Each structure stands twice: as C-alpha cells, then as structure tokens.
Amino acid sequence: MAATAIHLTWFNPVQLEWGPNLLHTHTPAQPFFVLADPHAVSLVMEADLKRHWGALCLGWIWQQSAQSSISAALQVSQQLWPLWATQPDAALLAIGGGTTLDLAKLARFELNDLALAPSVWRANKLPADHKRHTLWCAPTTSGTGSEVTPWATLWDLDAQPAVKRSWSCAQGFADQAWIDPNLTLTCPEGLTRDAALDTLAHALESIWNHHANAITRPLAVRSARMVLQTLPELLSKPQDKVLREQMSQASLLAGLAMSQTQTALAHALSYDLTLKENLPHGHACAVWLPMVLDIATAISPQVRGDLAEIFDCRWHQAREQLSTWLKNLGIAPRDLRSSPDGLHQLQQALGSARGRNFVGSTA
C-alpha cells in the first residue's frame, strides 16, 4: 500500500504564559518599556502595574492611533527609539489589541534613520544594519492572534487608493506572549463580538487552507467550537470570567493554527470592506464565512469532516447553521456568486496572497 502524503510543518518560537491576573503577578526577567492602548489600560491599572514592576518599568508610551498605519508606526518609533539609545537592552511590552501589538512588531526593529522606515515597511525588507529588540505581547482582546504570529497589518493610508499591507519577516514573532483573560473584561460589547468573529475566521480559514495539517486542524476545530458555544452567552454576561477565559483560549488556539497556515479567502475579501465601508475587521471577515464555507465543502473531504465536527451536524447543514448563528449576532452574510461583478471580485481575491492559501485556489 502506498504511503499517504502528509503535509506537517510547525515553527512557533513564542514563549507562552497564560493565566488570569497574569500581568499583576508576573515579574519580567529584564527591564522594559511599555506601549499601551489607553482604551484598554486605565490610569488605575497603569499605576498598579508600575507599582508591581517597580524599577523594571523604564518608560510608558500611550498608543495614539486607532489603526496600525504607517504614520502611527512612525509616531511610536519617534518616541521609542530614543529611549533605546539610552537603554539598548530593554525589552518592549505591548499591552493592547491587534493594533497595539502590530505597531510594536514594527517599532521593535530599530533602524539607523527613522526617515527610511516607511520605505522599509512598504518593501517588507529589513536592512542589514537594523537592531531587533526583545518584544513581549499582552493582548487585551480575544481575537487577533497577533501575539503568536510573525505578521503585522500595516495600513498605507497615504497610498492612492489606500491599501492594506502586511509586515512579515522570519524574525517577526514576539519573544513572549503573556495572555491574561482578565484584560478582556473591559472590552465593550462591539469589540468583544468583532474580536471573537476574527477568532472564528482564523479557525475556519486555518481549516479550508492548503497549509492545514494534523497539528493545526485539531487546534482550529476546538477553537471554532469554543467560539460558537461561548460568544452568544458572553455577550449577555460580559463580566463572566469563565466565559472570558474560554474565549481567550479559543483566540490563542486559533492564533497558533493561523501562525502556521496564514489566513485565506475570507480575509482576502475583508480588506476592501474595512477600507470602503469602515467595517471592523472581524465583522468584515465574518460576512464572507458562509459563502467561503460553501465553496470549500464542495471541494475538500477534509474540510467537510472538520466542519461536521465543529457544527455537530452533517457537513451540508453547516452553512445554514453558521448563517443563522451570524444573523443572531447582527451579521448579514454576503455572497458574490450571483453577479458577474461579484464573480470577478471573487476571482481577484482567489489570486491574492491570502486567497492563494484557500483550498479552492489553483494559483
């Protein structure tokens, strides 16, 4: 009998620590600067953390922008790089959602000339004389997975038209991820929902993916099941710590799976909705999930099996279950297959960098 071909790869060097109240109990191993989102970290929390860390905390920078744009990354670098001139061995601790963590991933690579940074980020290629600083990530949302992936979203708002870029390099992983589900207790309802939808998209996109394997698929299946079971109840009980912990674990599992597979077609289609309709990222991904699920199940027996396990039903019922679940959360699914313009948009997305990861792409 011929051996079955197995695609099995894994590389994720991020040291993980997970636990409620982790930030207030963990003592870092070296001095550090903080980059924090003021919408996620209160002044009271800042004072408590500084009291706990003492002299190890060398400086505190508040993130000013709501987007991980080139101008926002420049602003952070302008504040951070002079601090490293006096404390070159200090680490950077990023506390916030995906925007904060992505900005930290960009700024942790110190260049000799700040003026060169935009061209370096756009080219996605580091010069030989850069300095890579230690990065620790503490997510305050359960959704982006940025704390365990090597990539950062970079919005180039100065381009005509504005464009979403991706910063990625072999050294792009954080060194440590401190995942404290209590940090998500202050997330408002809309952000909680949209971050969880991003988690669900990461899990499903890791399943209908050319790079899915025997390690990533179980992580993605478990994550998707946890989101489907947890999110509706969490939205009605936002201060329930057990539900917050479950969503935090789901986000981490999806992030780990996605760190190996990358995302796929639903993400490729989402970026225009964020740019043109200002839809939050998780919402913009979620509207495409039933359509992409439908396409994937028509192609892949592996996808059909995984979806049957996620939805506890026959695979051909999964799309209707997912659509109903999304509608109950206020998300209206979309489908591009009913018009020539829509089909053209779908084909373009399939040929994109993310679209080529999709099991239905032959590019």
N, C-alpha and C positions, 0 to 999 in steps of 0.2 A: 504494500500500500504506500502511495506517495505521501511524503510528509506535507502537512498543511503549512503554507507560508504564514508566518506570524510577524506582524509589524509591532515591535516592542522596544521603545526607547524611553528614557527618563533622565532628565537633568534638572534639578532644582536645588540650588545651594543655600536657600534661605533657611536660617535657623529659626524655628517656630517656637513661640511660647504663647499659650492660650490660657485664659482664666479670668473670671470675674474679679474686678478691682485690681487687675494686674499692674496698671500704671502706678497705683498708690503704694504698692508693696515691693515692686521690683527695683533693685539697685543696679544701675548700669556699671559696666566694668571700666569705663573711661569717661573723661569729661566730654561735654557735648553742647551744641546749640539746638534750639527748638524752633521749628517752623510750625505754627499752629493756625487753624481756622477759627476766627473769633465767633463764628456761628455755632461751632461745636464745642468750644472750650470757653467756659465762663471765666470771669476775673477771679471768682472764688476758687475755681478749680486750678487756675494758674498759681494762685497763692499757696494752695495746698500742695501742689506738685513741687513748687520751688522749695517749700519747707521740707518736704520729704527728701528731695535730691540734694539740697544744700549746695556746697561749693562745686559739685559736679556740673550743675547747670550754669554755663558760662554766658548765655545770652538768649534772648527770646525775640523772635520775629513774628509779627502777625501777618498772615496772608491777606492781601488786599483785594484780589480779583476773584470773581466767581467762575472764571474759566482758565484752563491751563493753556493760555495763549503765549505767543512769543513775547509780547510786551509784558505780560505778567511774570514770565520766567526771567526777563531782564531785570524787572523790579526786585525780585527775590535775590538774584545774583548780585545786584548792586549793593544790597545790604549784607549778604552773607560772605562774599569772597573777601572783603577787607577784614572780616573777623578771623578768617582762616590765615590771613597774613600774620596775625599775632599769635594764633593758636592752631598751627598747621595739623596737629594730630587729633584735634577734636572731631567727634562724630556729629552727624546731623540726625536729629529725631524729628520726624514729620508726624504731626497729630492732626488728623482731619479725614475728609472724604477723598474720593479719587482725584479731585483737582489738586488738593494739597500734596498728596503722595506723588502725583505726576510731576508737579513743579519741583519737588525735592529731587526726583530722579534726574531731572535736567540740571539743576543747580549744583548737585553733588560732584559734577565733573567741572573742575575749575580750569579755566583757560588763562593764558598769559594776557590776553587782550579781550576785554568784555565786548568791544565793538565787533569782534569776529563771531560772537556767539550766535546771532541769528542765521548767518550763512552756514555755520557748523550744524546747527539744529535742523535747518532745512535740508542739508545734504545728508544728514544722518550718518556722519562720519567724523570721528574724533581725530584731532591732530596728534602727532606723536608726543608732543610736549604737554599734554593735559595732566592734571592730577585728579585721581579718583579718591574721594573721601568716603569714609565709612557712613552707611545710611541705615537707620532703623525706622521702621514704619509702624505706626499705631493707628489703624483705621477707626473712624468714628461712625461709619455706616456699614451695613452688611450688604455688600453688593458689587463693588468694582473689582475686587480681587487684585488690585494693583500692588498690594503688599507682597504678593508671591509671584509676580510676573516680571519679566525684564523690560516691558514696554511702557511707554508713556504717550498719552494722547497729547498732541500739540496742535492747537487751532491757529492757523495762519490767517488772521483777520485782515492783514494788510494786502493779501493777495487779491487779485480781481479775476474771478469771484473768490470769496473767502473759501478756504479749503481745510479739511482735516488732514493733518499729517501724523505720522507715527514715529516716535523716537525709539530706537531699538539698537542695542549692541550686546555683545557677548558678556560684557561686564555690567549689564543694566539691572540685574537683580539687587534688591536690598540685601544687606548682610543679615539683618534680623527683622522678624515681624513680631510685634507684641500685640496680640489680639485680645482685647478686653471688651466683652459684650456689654458691660455696664456703660461704656462710652456711647452706645447707641440709644440709651434711654432718653436722651434729649432730642432725638430725631423727630421732626414733625411728621404728621401722617403722610403727606405727599411724598416726602423724601424717603420715608420708610417703605412705602409702596414701590416707588420707582427704583430704589436700590435693590429691593427684593426681585423685581422684574428683571433687572440686569443679571442677578444671580441665576434666575431661571434660564435666561437667554444663554449665559455662559455654559450652564449644564447641558442644555439641549444642543447648543452649537458644538459642544465637545463630542456629542454622540453622532450627529449626522456630519461627520468630518473624516476626510481622507486620513488624518493622523490619529484617529481614535484607536486605542489599543486595550489590551487586557488589564492594564493598570488604570487608565483614565476612565474607562467606561463604568466600572463599579462606583467610582467617586462621583461621576456625573449623575448616574441613576439615583444614588442615595440623596444627592443634593437636590435634584429636581423633586423627588418625592417629599422631601422636608419642606421645600418652599410651598408646594401645592397644599400640604396639610397645615402649615403653620401660618402663612401670611393672612388669610381672612380673619383668623382668631386674633392674631397680633394687632391688626388694625382696630379691633374693638377693645383690646386690652393692651395699650401701648406701654404700660408700666410693668407688665408681667415679665419678670426677669427670666423665668424658664423659657418663655417663648422667644425672648431676645437672644438667649443662649443658643437655642435651636437654629434661629436664623443666622447667627454668627457662624455656627458650624457649617451650615449649608453654604454660606458665602465662601468660606475657606475651602471646602471640598471642591466647589465649582472652580474657584480660582486655581487650585492645584491642577485640576484636569485641564483647564484652559491654558495654563502655563506651558503645557506640552503640545496641545493641538492648535492653539490660537482660535480665534472666532471664525465665523463663516458667513453665510449668505444674509441672514437677518441683520447682522451688524453692518455688512456692506450696504444694505438698503437703508439703514437707520440714519446715516450721517446727513443726508440731504434733509431729512425731516427735522433734525436738530438745527441745521443752518437756516432752512427756509421757513419752518413753522414754529421754531423755538420749542419743540417738544423735548422734555428731559430725556436723557439717553436711554434709560430703562424703558420708558414708555415708547420711545421711537423704535426700539428693538422688538418690543412685545407685540406691536400691531402686525408684524410680519410672521410671527412664530407659527400660527395655524397654517398659513399658506406654505411656508417652507417645510413644515412637518408633512404636509400632504405630498409635496414633491419628493421628499426624502423616502417616505414609506413606499412609494411606487417603485423605488429603485433598489433599496437595500434591505435584505432579510435581517441583517444585524440591527439596523435601526428599528425595524418592526418588532423584533424581540425585546429590545431595550424599552421601547415605548409601551409595550404591553405590560412590562414590569413596573414602569413608572405610574401608569394610569390605572392599573388593576383592571384591565378590560382587554377585549380583542383589539388588535392594533388599529383596525379600520374605524374604531369608535373613538380613538384618541383625539382626532382633530376636533370633533364635536365637543368632547369633554373640555379640551383646552379652550376652545372658543367661548363656551359657556362660563368657564371659570374667569376668563379675562373680562367678559362683559359684566359679570357681577362685581368686578373691581373698577368699572368705569372705563375699560379699554375696548375700543371698537376695532376688531381685526380688519385688515385690508388685504386685497388680492389684486395682483397686477395682470392676471391672465385673461381678463375679459375684454381687453382692447389692444390694438396694435401698438399704441404708445406705451402701454403697460408692459407688454411683452418685450419691447425694445429696452425699456428700463431694466427689466429682469435679466436680459442677456448681457447688458453692460455690467450689471452687478456681478454676474457669474464670472466675468472676465477680470474682475478686480482682484487685488491681492487677497482680500478676505474671501471673496466669492470662490476663488480657486481652491480653498480648503474644503468646500462643500462637496459631499459625495456625488452630487449631480453635475458637478463641473468636470469638463473634459479638457479644460485649458491647461 
